[in-house]
Amino acid sequence: MILKIFTVYDSKIGAYMQPSFLHSRGQAIRDFSDSASDGKAPWSKHPEDYTLFELGEYNDQTAC
């Protein structure tokens, strides 16, 4: 299965968070948006500091 790789950049500390592997860009945007509104994720408190990035793809059959 080919998965897309995403990360969130924190502009205040100048670092990227651990990547996530998801099925689609739409899923990543929805998950990021949902977590921003639930109050538990760091980006729910300071949304202007965080940016979602798509890094690429990963094939779990070939590891490429």
C-alpha positions, 0 to 999 in steps of 0.5 A: 500500500502506498501511504503519504507522509506528513509532518507539522512544522512548529515555527516557534521552535523551528522544528518538524514533528515526527512524521505521520503516514496516512492514506491521503492528503484529505485525511491529513488535512481533516485529522489536522483540522479536527485535532486543532479544534479538540483542544488537546493538540499543541496546534489547538492553542497556537494555530498560527505557529504550525503548518502541515507539510506533505513530505512524500510517499512510502510503499510498504511493499517495497520500502520505497 
